[in-house]
Amino acid sequence: MSNWNEYIQLSAGLMSVVNPIGAIPTFMALTAARSRTDKKRTALVCACAVFMVLQISLLAGEPILNFFNIGLPAFRVAGGILILLMGLRMLHATPDRARHTPEEQAESSEKESVAVVPLAIPLLSGPGAISTTIVYGHMGHTWQHFLLMSAVIFSVSFIVWVALLVAPKIAGFMGQTGINVVTRVMGLLLAAIAVEFIANGLSVLFPMLAGIA
């Protein structure tokens, strides 16, 4: 990744995958019976957990792929398919079971703390966010690249914290319709990113496809 436009693209893509606005209804449902102090603490812990998960994915992604002898092109295709499915569900504003199932939400309502599970994992920093972080993390191997990647992850986590902190105000202002509109727009961005992931992966796995294009 050689220019700022690519990091801006990463920020937009990762923000679309994490989708903190879409997580607001779930956050409010899981913390409805909690005090304002508990809600603030939950938002902060959740944002910190999102940062830790994505940062670990950035640093440990390559060793994990090497351990299982998985090439980056194959991972791009697999991650692209997963992100595409997520994007299509977001376009229809339907819950994504890869991120959070109804059974998990019912079980979470009985837990004392919901910040890490299920809010941070898998709702916000789930398989799609982890895949996106690993793919973009492999686009450079300099310390400047990893530093900028870490800055992007921190900014996304900060926005998660702010969004959850003011969740009632956002929900009151936008309503469910407004949240669905934002979710659909982010779903469209996700679908485009997924197609790019798949196309780039296939062009390496099958060089003849690049020649045809």
N, C-alpha and C positions, 0 to 999 in steps of 0.2 A: 504494500500500500504506500504509494509514493506522493500523494498530495492530500490536501485537506478535504477535498470533495469526497474522497473515499471514506474518511472518518465521519464526515457528516452523514453520508449514506449509512454507515454502520450505526450511528446514533439513532437515525430514524428507523432503521430496521429493527434494532434491538428494542426500541421503545414500542414499536408496533407489536412485537412478540410478547413483551412483558405486559403491555396494555393495562396500566394502573387504573385508568378510568373504568374499564370493563370490570375490574375487581371490586369496585366500590360497593355495588349491591351486596356481594358476598361478605365483604368486610362489615358492612352495617348490620347484616343479618346475624353474623357470628358474635358481634359485640353489642347487640341491642340491649342486653341486660347488664352491661358493665358500666362502671362510673367513667366520667370524663378522663380522670387520671389513668385508669386502666386502658382506655382507648388510645390515649397518647403514647403510653408505654408499648402497647401492642403495635402501633404504627412504627415506632422507632426500632423495635426489635425485628419486625418484619423487614424493614428496609435494610438493616444491618445483615440479616440473613440472606437477603437477595444479593447484596454485594459480596458476601463470603462465597456463596454458591457459584456465582459467575466468575469471581476472581480465581477460585480453585479450578474451575473449568478451563480458564485461560491458561493457567500454569501447568495443570496436570493433563490437559487434553491430549497433547502429543504423546507423552509417555504411555497413556492408556491405549491410544490407537496402535502404537508400536507393539505394546504387550500382546494385543490380540491380533497383530499382523493385519490391521485394517488400513488400507490406503486412503488418503484424503479424498481422491475422486469418488470412491465408493461411498464414503461418509457424506460427501456433498449431495450425492443423489438420494441417499437414505434420508438425510436431514431435510433436503428440499421437499421430498414427498410428505414427510411429517408436517412441515411448515405449511405446505399447500393445503393439506387436509384441515389444519387449524384455520387458515385463511378463509377457506370455503365455509366453514362453520360460522366464522365471525361475520361473513357476508350475509348469512341468513340470521345472524343474531341469536344463534342457538348455543347452549352450553357445550363446551368441548370436554368430552369425557377423558381425553388424554391429559387434560390439565387438572380436572377436579370432577369426580363423579358425585351423583346425588347421595350415594351411600356414605362417601367420605364427609360430605357436608353434614349429614344427619349425625354421624359419629362425632364430628368436630364440635357441634353445638353443646356436647356434654363435657368437653375438655376444659380444663382450667385455663390453659394457654393455647391460643390458636395462631400466634404470630409466626412461628416457624412452620408448623404443619397444621392446617393445609394452606395458609395464606402465602408464605414464601415458597414453600415446596408442597405441592407442585403447581399451585395456582399462578404465581407470578414468574418464578424462575424454574419452569418445568422443562421438559425435554426439548421444546422448541427453542427456548432462550439458551439452553446449554449448547445445543447444536449450532446455533448462530454464532455464539461466542467462540466455540472451537474452530469453526470454519474461518471466521475473520481473523482469529488469532494466528492461524497458520499462513496468513498472507505476508508475514514479515517475521524476521528473527533477530532484529536489532533491539537494543534496550529502549531506544526511542519509541519503537513500535509498541512494545509491551507497556511502556509508560503511558502512551496516548490511549491504548486500549483500556488500561486501568482507569484513566480519567473519564473515558466514556462510560464505563461500568459504574463509576462513582456518581456521575451525573444522573444516570438512569435511576440508581438507587435513591438519590436525593429527591428526584421527582416522585418516586414511589412514596417516600416518607411524607412529602408535602401533600400529595393527593389523598392519602389516607388520613392525614391530620385534619384536613378540611373536607373530608368525605361528605358529611351532612350538608354543608353549604353547596358543594358541587351537585349532589343528588337533588337538592331542592331547586337549584337554579336550572339544571339541565333536564331533570325528570328522566324517566325510563326511556322516553322517545329520544331525547338528546344523547343519552348514553349509547343507545342502540345505533344512532347515526355515526357517532365517533367510532364505535366498534366496527361498523361496516367499512368505514374509510380505512381503518387500520388493517382490516381483513384484506382489502384490495391491495394495499402496500405489501402485505405478507405474501399474497399470491404472486405478485410480481417478483419479489425477492426469491421465492421458492422456485419459480421458473428459471431464474438466472442461476441459482445453485444447481438445479438439475441439468441445465444446458451446459454449464461449465464442466460439471462432473462427467457427463456423457461424452463431451468433446475430447476429454483425456482418455477415458476408457475405450472409446471407439473413435480413433483419429479420422477414420474415413467420413464420419459425420461432419467434422469440421471442414473437410474438403468439399463435401457436397454443398454446405452452407455458403 
